């Protein structure tokens, strides 16, 4: 291929050609991995949440100033949770008294992935007390979001749990 070139220049051209072929091969390998492990956008309502960001912040502040709060009870040892038979109990309080909610949802997410995201609607056991039995969770750190719908406004509490 490079027979008319000086031997030292010929070796350099082969090195350049080999590097180019490695680059093309790595590019196709990366594209293949991307399609095999595709994950969609982190949250289905991502753009809607962004559009309603100011309203959500305002609603959160108004509800907090009205005395609303969410208490979560993960069980006996709330620091490190078991990966199975986990029951969450949520109390919605306004000025220390339990109040009803139109709906209470729990969203459990892992960092940087949506493949393990869980969305559950909690059942109302009594006025202002909601609970759900969670499916078996993978060990590790989970981000939690509990969202209560109060008079067409959303009140949210975020946190983290560790499952062993």
C-alpha positions in Angstrom: 0.0 0.0 0.0 2.7 2.5 0.9 5.5 0.9 -1.2 6.8 4.1 -2.7 7.5 5.7 0.7 10.6 5.7 2.8 10.6 2.7 5.3 10.4 5.0 8.4 7.5 7.0 6.8 5.8 3.8 5.7 5.8 2.5 9.4 4.4 5.8 10.5 1.5 5.6 8.0 0.7 2.1 9.1 0.5 3.4 12.7 -1.8 6.2 11.7 -4.0 3.8 9.7 -4.1 1.4 12.7 -5.1 4.2 15.0 -7.8 5.4 12.7 -9.3 1.9 12.4 -9.2 1.5 16.2 -11.1 4.9 16.5 -13.7 3.8 14.0 -14.1 0.4 15.8 -14.4 2.1 19.2 -17.1 4.5 17.9 -19.2 1.6 16.6 -18.8 -0.3 19.8 -19.9 2.7 21.8 -23.0 3.2 19.6 -23.8 -0.5 20.1 -23.5 -0.2 23.9 -25.7 2.9 23.8 -28.5 1.1 22.0 -28.3 -2.1 24.1 -28.5 -0.2 27.4 -30.8 2.6 26.5 -32.8 4.3 29.3 -35.5 6.9 28.8 -35.6 10.4 30.3 -35.4 10.3 34.1 -38.9 11.4 34.7 -41.9 11.1 32.3 -43.2 14.5 33.5 -39.8 16.2 33.3 -40.8 19.1 31.0 -44.1 19.6 32.8 -42.3 19.8 36.2 -39.9 22.3 34.7 -42.8 24.5 33.4 -44.6 24.4 36.8 -41.4 24.8 38.9 -42.3 28.3 40.2 -45.9 27.2 41.0 -44.6 24.1 42.8 -42.2 26.0 44.9 -44.9 28.6 45.8 -47.4 25.9 46.7 -44.8 24.1 48.9 -44.0 27.3 50.8 -47.7 28.2 51.2 -48.5 24.7 52.5 -45.5 24.7 54.9 -46.6 28.1 56.2 -50.1 26.7 56.7 -48.6 24.1 59.1 -48.5 21.1 56.8 -45.9 18.4 57.2 -45.3 14.8 56.2 -44.1 12.2 58.8 -42.6 9.0 57.4 -42.4 5.8 59.4 -40.2 3.1 57.8 -40.3 0.7 60.7 -38.3 0.0 63.9 -34.8 0.7 62.5 -35.1 3.7 60.2 -31.4 4.1 59.6 -30.8 0.9 57.6 -33.8 -0.9 56.2 -34.3 -4.6 55.3 -34.7 -5.3 51.6 -38.0 -7.3 52.1 -41.2 -7.0 54.0 -40.9 -3.3 54.3 -44.1 -1.3 55.1 -44.1 2.5 54.9 -46.6 4.6 56.9 -47.0 8.3 56.1 -48.9 10.8 58.2 -50.1 14.1 56.8 -50.3 16.6 59.5 -51.5 20.2 59.7 -50.6 21.9 63.0 -50.1 18.5 64.6 -53.5 17.1 63.7 -54.0 14.5 60.9 -55.7 15.7 57.8 -57.0 13.9 54.7 -55.3 14.1 51.3 -56.7 13.4 47.8 -53.7 11.2 47.0 -50.3 10.3 48.5 -47.7 8.8 46.2 -44.2 7.4 46.9 -41.5 7.5 44.3 -38.3 5.5 45.0 -35.4 6.2 42.6 -31.8 5.0 42.2 -29.2 7.6 41.2 -28.7 8.1 37.5 -31.1 5.3 36.3 -34.8 4.8 35.8 -34.6 1.0 35.4 -35.4 0.5 39.1 -37.7 3.5 39.7 -40.8 2.5 41.7 -44.0 4.5 41.9 -46.7 3.6 44.4 -50.0 5.1 45.5 -50.4 4.7 49.2 -53.7 3.5 50.7 -55.5 5.6 53.4 -55.8 3.5 56.6 -57.5 6.2 58.6 -57.8 10.0 58.2 -54.4 11.4 57.4 -52.5 8.1 57.7 -51.4 6.3 54.5 -49.5 3.1 54.1 -48.1 0.7 51.5 -46.2 -2.6 51.5 -43.1 -2.1 49.3 -41.9 -4.8 46.9 -38.4 -6.3 47.7 -35.8 -3.6 47.1 -32.2 -4.0 45.9 -29.6 -3.2 48.5 -28.1 0.3 48.3 -29.1 3.9 48.6 -32.6 4.9 47.3 -33.9 8.5 46.9 -37.4 8.9 48.2 -40.1 11.4 47.3 -43.5 11.4 49.0 -46.0 13.6 47.3 -49.4 14.5 48.9 -52.1 16.2 46.9 -53.9 18.8 49.0 -56.6 21.0 47.4 -55.1 20.6 43.9 -51.7 21.5 45.2 -48.7 19.2 45.8 -46.8 18.9 49.0 -43.5 17.0 48.8 -40.9 15.5 51.1 -37.7 14.2 49.8 -35.1 12.0 51.5 -32.8 9.0 51.2 -33.0 5.4 52.6 -30.3 2.8 52.8 -31.4 -0.8 52.2 -29.2 -3.8 53.3 
